[in-house]
Amino acid sequence: MPRKIPMPLWIQHLLVLFIVAACVAFVARQMVRTFRLKKSKLGACCAKGCDANDAGKTQAAQPAERVVFMPVEMLTASKRSGAERGDR
């Protein structure tokens, strides 16, 4: 069996510091892209959803689809409300 050469402690520390520095640089790069360059999908969504934003960029000639929010009272079915009153 070949004899294993132990890794010096300073090389282990240097390797760990390099890995940590690479992770910090990656996270910092993503933060800069998100907040400064606006190339992130965070905060780019609207009431129609995130995919609606992407479709709107490619089809700018079409008019925007209107989104209408309805109150909860308008969503109840007439048959259901009639059954609650006792009308059959």
N, C-alpha and C positions, 0 to 999 in steps of 0.2 A: 504494500500500500504506500503510495507516494506521500511524502511529508508535506503538510499544509503550511504555507507561509502566512503568518498572521498579518492582518492589515493594521498599519500604524493608526493610532488614535487620531492624530491630526488629519489624516486623509478621510477618516469617517466624518469628522466634524466639517471638513471642507465640502464633502459630498452632500451632507445634510443641509448646509447653508446654501449651496448651489440650488438644491431642489426647492427650498423655501423661497429663495429669491426668484426663481422661475415662476412659482405659483403666485407670488405677490405681483410680479410684472404682468402676468396674464390677467389677473383680476383688475389691476389698475387700467390696463388697456381696454377691457370691457366697460369699465366705468366711464372712461373718457369717451368711448364711442357712444355710450348711452346718453350721457348728459350734454356733451358738447357737439358732437357730430350728428346727432339725431338719427343714427343708423340702426336703432334698436326698435323692436316691436313694442316695447314697453311704453305705455301711454299713447300709442297710435290707434287704439281701438275707439269705436264710436258706438252708438246705440244699435247699429246693425251688426256689429261684431267685427273682428279683426280682418276677416276675409273680404268684407265689403270695401275696406280701404284699399286693398291691393287691386281689386277688380275696378275700382273707380279710377285708378291711375292709368290703366290700360284702355279703358273705354270712356274717355273724357267727353266724347261727342254726345253720348246718351244723357238725357236728363236724369237727375238724381231721384231715386225712389223715395217717396214721402213716408216717414215713419209716424204713425199715429198711436198714442198711448190712450187706452180706454180705461175708464174707472171700473172697479170690480162689479158695481151694481149692473152695468150693462152686459156683463158676461154670463149672467144666469139665464137658463133656458126658460121659455114661457111655459112649457109643459111641466117643468119641475115646480115653478111657482104656482101653477094651477093645482097641482097635486097637494101642495102644502095647505092651500086654502080649503080643500075638501071638494073642489070641482072635479068631477070625473066624467 
